[in-house]
């Protein structure tokens, strides 16, 4: 049995949802908005939502450091310096690690650890193979891998598939991307020592049609586990950002000279629509005499 990132996303509900704290996130309405015309052959790579934000913030520093060293030793075992962090001894850490492998390890490579099902590389960031070598400390590759992982941070763990596009996101022509017609936001990550800083630019469709929600609040609740302590910098609407240049059709953008990663969602109005009932609600009880 292969342990793919997709399969892990579907398994999340039983094990990791309790890690989230606080009331249920209103981001369940995040997916709706005005439908956009599907584009046949849209580039990019897809995967399921589902890294709990608390888990990401607990392990993001470990990931930022681990990416600097080869994941695998010559005999195919995981680098002891990575195992020594304890990331694979924690349920949330396993989810973070699995998505990182999917983003940063070449497609088809299986990463084995003990008797557990293998972690599967999907090569979602083009030209990167963390299995064989560490990533340059100041290169754009490490930031694009971090963006790839960040894109899946959300305490909602079932039923949400995301398309990633960007200059350095691998294009997978075998996947059907036509349902992904709602551009959500552009994510620009930067490794800063042992932490990760993220600039986020919501698209105009999200800002103007996001179920009446405040885009800044929604993205903060999606990504952050504590207000003001997560390293997310809300930059405002993408189409108004003078530091960003790109193509809103393909979702390829450069901001401040660095390639960033866009998230796309399927057009699902049901996320915003009220429940449909087969009969009208009963009338209210009469007022007391």
Kinemage of the C-alpha trace (Angstrom):
@kinemage 1
@onewidth
@group {chain A} dominant
@subgroup {mainchain}
@vectorlist {calphas} color= white
{ca unk a 1} P 0.000 0.000 0.000
{ca unk a 2} L 1.425 3.342 -1.020
{ca unk a 3} L 1.128 6.233 1.393
{ca unk a 4} L 0.268 9.026 -1.020
{ca unk a 5} L -0.402 12.603 0.034
{ca unk a 6} L -3.932 12.189 -1.346
{ca unk a 7} L -4.582 9.130 0.774
{ca unk a 8} L -3.241 10.829 3.871
{ca unk a 9} L -5.543 13.777 3.325
{ca unk a 10} L -8.555 11.489 3.286
{ca unk a 11} L -7.381 9.757 6.503
{ca unk a 12} L -7.024 12.943 8.492
{ca unk a 13} L -10.426 13.148 10.149
{ca unk a 14} L -9.966 10.241 12.521
{ca unk a 15} L -6.554 11.173 13.869
{ca unk a 16} L -5.753 14.849 13.646
{ca unk a 17} L -8.825 17.019 13.625
{ca unk a 18} L -8.934 17.104 17.443
{ca unk a 19} L -5.607 18.945 17.363
{ca unk a 20} L -7.373 22.098 16.213
{ca unk a 21} L -8.367 24.470 18.965
{ca unk a 22} L -11.155 26.987 19.267
{ca unk a 23} L -14.523 27.111 17.511
{ca unk a 24} L -15.119 25.704 14.057
{ca unk a 25} L -13.578 27.866 11.376
{ca unk a 26} L -15.908 29.879 9.131
{ca unk a 27} L -13.606 28.949 6.279
{ca unk a 28} L -16.080 26.270 5.297
{ca unk a 29} L -17.651 29.056 3.264
{ca unk a 30} L -14.357 29.987 1.689
{ca unk a 31} L -14.821 27.971 -1.474
{ca unk a 32} L -17.714 29.837 -3.022
{ca unk a 33} L -17.737 32.849 -5.236
{ca unk a 34} L -18.562 33.791 -8.777
{ca unk a 35} L -17.970 30.916 -11.148
{ca unk a 36} L -15.213 31.467 -13.679
{ca unk a 37} L -14.872 29.891 -17.089
{ca unk a 38} L -12.987 26.608 -16.951
{ca unk a 39} L -9.778 26.530 -18.971
{ca unk a 40} L -8.847 23.267 -20.605
{ca unk a 41} L -5.216 22.383 -20.004
{ca unk a 42} L -4.707 24.664 -17.006
{ca unk a 43} L -1.224 23.870 -15.628
{ca unk a 44} L -0.326 22.832 -12.107
{ca unk a 45} L -0.562 20.025 -9.553
{ca unk a 46} L -3.408 19.009 -7.256
{ca unk a 47} L -3.642 17.605 -3.746
{ca unk a 48} L -6.025 17.391 -0.781
{ca unk a 49} L -6.401 19.958 1.955
{ca unk a 50} L -5.645 18.910 5.459
{ca unk a 51} L -2.527 19.914 7.449
{ca unk a 52} L -3.824 21.188 10.812
{ca unk a 53} L -2.495 24.705 11.284
{ca unk a 54} L -1.306 23.925 14.801
{ca unk a 55} L 0.742 21.004 13.449
{ca unk a 56} L 2.292 23.166 10.727
{ca unk a 57} L 3.366 25.856 13.151
{ca unk a 58} L 4.772 23.270 15.547
{ca unk a 59} L 6.923 21.695 12.828
{ca unk a 60} L 7.575 24.419 10.233
{ca unk a 61} L 10.939 25.316 11.768
{ca unk a 62} L 11.996 21.676 11.629
{ca unk a 63} L 10.944 21.474 7.973
{ca unk a 64} L 12.748 24.720 7.092
{ca unk a 65} L 15.985 23.310 8.541
{ca unk a 66} L 15.509 19.741 7.299
{ca unk a 67} L 15.174 20.861 3.674
{ca unk a 68} L 18.805 21.999 3.774
{ca unk a 69} L 20.024 18.390 4.133
{ca unk a 70} L 19.376 15.355 1.908
{ca unk a 71} L 16.289 13.476 3.043
{ca unk a 72} L 17.770 10.049 2.345
{ca unk a 73} L 21.168 8.560 3.119
{ca unk a 74} L 23.023 6.460 0.553
{ca unk a 75} L 21.402 3.223 1.689
{ca unk a 76} L 17.902 4.702 1.355
{ca unk a 77} L 17.043 5.345 4.996
{ca unk a 78} L 15.839 8.705 6.253
{ca unk a 79} L 18.580 11.033 7.398
{ca unk a 80} L 19.136 10.521 11.133
{ca unk a 81} L 19.277 14.276 11.709
{ca unk a 82} L 15.688 14.497 10.440
{ca unk a 83} L 14.492 11.468 12.402
{ca unk a 84} L 16.088 12.938 15.495
{ca unk a 85} L 13.666 15.862 15.423
{ca unk a 86} L 10.800 13.521 16.337
{ca unk a 87} L 8.641 14.669 13.425
{ca unk a 88} L 7.594 11.090 12.627
{ca unk a 89} L 6.669 10.381 16.223
{ca unk a 90} L 3.876 12.957 16.209
{ca unk a 91} L 0.580 12.622 14.315
{ca unk a 92} L 0.668 16.211 13.143
{ca unk a 93} L 4.337 15.915 12.253
{ca unk a 94} L 3.542 12.905 10.058
{ca unk a 95} L 1.035 14.963 8.069
{ca unk a 96} L 3.506 17.820 7.628
{ca unk a 97} L 6.250 15.386 6.597
{ca unk a 98} L 4.001 13.565 4.119
{ca unk a 99} L 3.047 16.787 2.339
{ca unk a 100} L 6.666 17.960 2.335
{ca unk a 101} L 7.726 14.698 0.679
{ca unk a 102} L 4.929 15.102 -1.875
{ca unk a 103} L 6.095 18.613 -2.693
{ca unk a 104} L 9.880 18.176 -2.589
{ca unk a 105} L 10.662 14.584 -3.596
{ca unk a 106} L 10.631 13.522 -7.242
{ca unk a 107} L 7.558 11.697 -8.473
{ca unk a 108} L 7.625 7.946 -7.984
{ca unk a 109} L 10.220 7.863 -5.195
{ca unk a 110} L 8.985 6.073 -2.085
{ca unk a 111} L 10.388 7.020 1.307
{ca unk a 112} L 10.320 4.135 3.779
{ca unk a 113} L 10.371 4.301 7.549
{ca unk a 114} L 9.992 1.255 9.736
{ca unk a 115} L 6.914 -0.840 9.060
{ca unk a 116} L 4.775 2.117 8.088
{ca unk a 117} L 3.426 2.488 4.537
{ca unk a 118} L 5.903 4.519 2.463
{ca unk a 119} L 5.643 8.236 1.891
{ca unk a 120} L 5.287 9.058 -1.795
{ca unk a 121} L 7.107 11.771 -3.709
{ca unk a 122} L 4.931 13.636 -6.189
{ca unk a 123} L 7.428 16.182 -7.483
{ca unk a 124} L 4.973 19.050 -7.109
{ca unk a 125} L 7.803 21.598 -7.192
{ca unk a 126} L 9.571 21.270 -10.520
{ca unk a 127} L 13.269 20.487 -10.615
{ca unk a 128} L 13.552 19.673 -6.899
{ca unk a 129} L 14.485 16.294 -5.447
{ca unk a 130} L 15.031 16.538 -1.716
{ca unk a 131} L 15.599 12.785 -1.564
{ca unk a 132} L 19.071 13.179 -3.051
{ca unk a 133} L 20.283 16.594 -1.928
{ca unk a 134} L 19.512 19.483 0.361
{ca unk a 135} L 18.074 22.644 -1.135
{ca unk a 136} L 20.125 25.857 -1.443
{ca unk a 137} L 19.709 27.946 1.682
{ca unk a 138} L 18.976 31.160 -0.213
{ca unk a 139} L 17.435 29.671 -3.336
{ca unk a 140} L 13.883 30.053 -4.594
{ca unk a 141} L 13.450 26.263 -4.536
{ca unk a 142} L 13.179 26.032 -0.752
{ca unk a 143} L 10.635 28.853 -0.641
{ca unk a 144} L 8.549 27.224 -3.370
{ca unk a 145} L 8.537 23.940 -1.431
{ca unk a 146} L 7.396 25.798 1.677
{ca unk a 147} L 4.622 27.472 -0.365
{ca unk a 148} L 3.559 24.084 -1.641
{ca unk a 149} L 3.195 22.768 1.915
{ca unk a 150} L 1.588 25.978 3.181
{ca unk a 151} L -1.088 25.689 0.495
{ca unk a 152} L -2.500 22.613 2.258
{ca unk a 153} L -2.584 24.099 5.770
{ca unk a 154} L -6.196 24.160 6.897
{ca unk a 155} L -8.065 22.443 9.697
{ca unk a 156} L -10.735 21.365 7.242
{ca unk a 157} L -9.590 17.849 6.415
{ca unk a 158} L -12.120 16.306 4.055
{ca unk a 159} L -13.508 17.035 0.643
{ca unk a 160} L -11.318 19.975 -0.373
{ca unk a 161} L -8.955 19.426 -3.274
{ca unk a 162} L -6.610 22.251 -4.235
{ca unk a 163} L -4.825 23.075 -7.473
{ca unk a 164} L -1.419 24.756 -7.242
{ca unk a 165} L -0.002 26.820 -10.075
{ca unk a 166} L 3.141 28.885 -10.366
{ca unk a 167} L 6.353 29.343 -12.337
{ca unk a 168} L 8.012 26.506 -10.383
{ca unk a 169} L 4.986 24.261 -9.795
{ca unk a 170} L 5.248 21.050 -11.801
{ca unk a 171} L 2.602 20.675 -14.496
{ca unk a 172} L 0.863 17.307 -14.462
{ca unk a 173} L -1.004 16.906 -17.761
{ca unk a 174} L -2.526 13.602 -16.667
{ca unk a 175} L -4.638 15.442 -14.080
{ca unk a 176} L -7.939 17.080 -14.991
{ca unk a 177} L -7.712 20.679 -13.829
{ca unk a 178} L -10.797 22.040 -15.568
{ca unk a 179} L -12.974 22.021 -12.392
{ca unk a 180} L -10.570 24.412 -10.630
{ca unk a 181} L -12.035 27.698 -11.768
{ca unk a 182} L -11.879 29.772 -8.577
{ca unk a 183} L -8.488 31.422 -7.914
{ca unk a 184} L -8.177 31.817 -4.152
{ca unk a 185} L -4.868 33.464 -3.220
{ca unk a 186} L -1.192 33.833 -4.072
{ca unk a 187} L 1.251 32.584 -1.413
{ca unk a 188} L 4.844 33.823 -1.221
{ca unk a 189} L 6.909 32.070 1.450
{ca unk a 190} L 10.370 32.840 2.729
{ca unk a 191} L 12.565 30.735 4.949
{ca unk a 192} L 13.816 33.069 7.677
{ca unk a 193} L 16.294 31.182 9.832
{ca unk a 194} L 14.328 28.531 11.655
{ca unk a 195} L 10.918 29.909 10.834
{ca unk a 196} L 8.752 30.587 7.782
{ca unk a 197} L 7.268 33.946 6.797
{ca unk a 198} L 4.384 34.074 4.329
{ca unk a 199} L 2.929 36.933 2.295
{ca unk a 200} L -0.577 36.216 1.011
{ca unk a 201} L -2.465 38.067 -1.712
{ca unk a 202} L -6.146 37.126 -2.104
{ca unk a 203} L -7.529 37.347 -5.617
{ca unk a 204} L -10.205 39.854 -6.504
{ca unk a 205} L -12.686 36.999 -6.888
{ca unk a 206} L -12.090 35.876 -3.328
{ca unk a 207} L -12.286 39.414 -1.945
{ca unk a 208} L -15.414 40.376 -3.872
{ca unk a 209} L -17.255 37.057 -3.898
{ca unk a 210} L -16.092 35.045 -0.898
{ca unk a 211} L -19.510 34.377 0.609
{ca unk a 212} L -19.574 37.773 2.238
{ca unk a 213} L -16.609 36.879 4.460
{ca unk a 214} L -13.721 39.168 5.260
{ca unk a 215} L -10.825 37.819 3.181
{ca unk a 216} L -8.118 38.805 5.667
{ca unk a 217} L -9.933 37.224 8.592
{ca unk a 218} L -10.710 34.081 6.595
{ca unk a 219} L -7.111 33.524 5.478
{ca unk a 220} L -5.796 34.177 8.979
{ca unk a 221} L -8.211 31.669 10.473
{ca unk a 222} L -7.257 29.153 7.832
{ca unk a 223} L -3.501 29.455 8.337
{ca unk a 224} L -2.938 30.695 11.888
{ca unk a 225} L -3.433 28.841 15.148
{ca unk a 226} L -2.938 31.973 17.247
{ca unk a 227} L -3.788 35.521 16.274
{ca unk a 228} L -0.715 37.586 15.449
{ca unk a 229} L 1.748 34.742 16.020
{ca unk a 230} L 1.861 32.804 12.783
{ca unk a 231} L 4.099 34.778 10.415
{ca unk a 232} L 1.318 35.511 7.892
{ca unk a 233} L 1.410 38.927 6.251
{ca unk a 234} L -1.848 39.870 4.524
{ca unk a 235} L -0.884 41.996 1.517
{ca unk a 236} L -4.278 42.875 0.084
{ca unk a 237} L -5.736 42.185 -3.348
{ca unk a 238} L -3.366 40.589 -5.826
{ca unk a 239} L -4.527 42.660 -8.799
{ca unk a 240} L -3.658 45.849 -6.886
{ca unk a 241} L -0.179 44.731 -5.784
{ca unk a 242} L 2.381 46.750 -7.743
{ca unk a 243} L 5.194 44.390 -6.704
{ca unk a 244} L 3.541 41.406 -8.416
{ca unk a 245} L 3.412 40.607 -12.115
{ca unk a 246} L 1.741 37.630 -13.696
{ca unk a 247} L -1.079 35.965 -15.549
{ca unk a 248} L -4.403 35.484 -13.791
{ca unk a 249} L -5.420 32.824 -16.300
{ca unk a 250} L -2.557 30.420 -15.572
{ca unk a 251} L -1.798 31.659 -12.052
{ca unk a 252} L 1.912 32.227 -12.723
{ca unk a 253} L 3.122 35.207 -10.694
{ca unk a 254} L 6.412 36.841 -9.669
{ca unk a 255} L 6.342 39.097 -6.598
{ca unk a 256} L 9.357 41.176 -5.641
{ca unk a 257} L 11.421 39.197 -8.144
{ca unk a 258} L 10.537 35.786 -6.632
{ca unk a 259} L 8.177 33.134 -8.054
{ca unk a 260} L 5.142 32.448 -5.870
{ca unk a 261} L 2.388 29.832 -5.762
{ca unk a 262} L -1.348 30.272 -6.373
{ca unk a 263} L -4.140 28.131 -4.930
{ca unk a 264} L -7.268 27.335 -6.944
{ca unk a 265} L -10.507 25.782 -5.736
{ca unk a 266} L -13.426 24.124 -7.429
{ca unk a 267} L -16.581 26.119 -8.076
{ca unk a 268} L -18.902 24.739 -5.403
{ca unk a 269} L -21.723 27.141 -4.568
{ca unk a 270} L -23.041 24.675 -1.990
{ca unk a 271} L -20.327 25.882 0.393
{ca unk a 272} L -22.212 29.175 0.711
{ca unk a 273} L -25.796 28.142 0.024
{ca unk a 274} L -28.086 27.513 3.010
{ca unk a 275} L -29.308 23.933 3.465
{ca unk a 276} L -32.067 22.930 1.071
{ca unk a 277} L -35.200 21.575 2.738
{ca unk a 278} L -38.015 19.646 1.073
{ca unk a 279} L -40.730 21.596 2.886
{ca unk a 280} L -41.001 25.068 4.394
{ca unk a 281} L -40.145 25.420 8.068
{ca unk a 282} L -43.047 25.166 10.509
{ca unk a 283} L -44.672 28.422 11.623
{ca unk a 284} L -43.550 29.865 14.942
{ca unk a 285} L -45.650 28.997 17.996
{ca unk a 286} L -48.420 31.458 18.884
{ca unk a 287} L -47.597 34.182 21.322
{ca unk a 288} L -48.923 33.655 24.846
{ca unk a 289} L -52.225 35.394 25.576
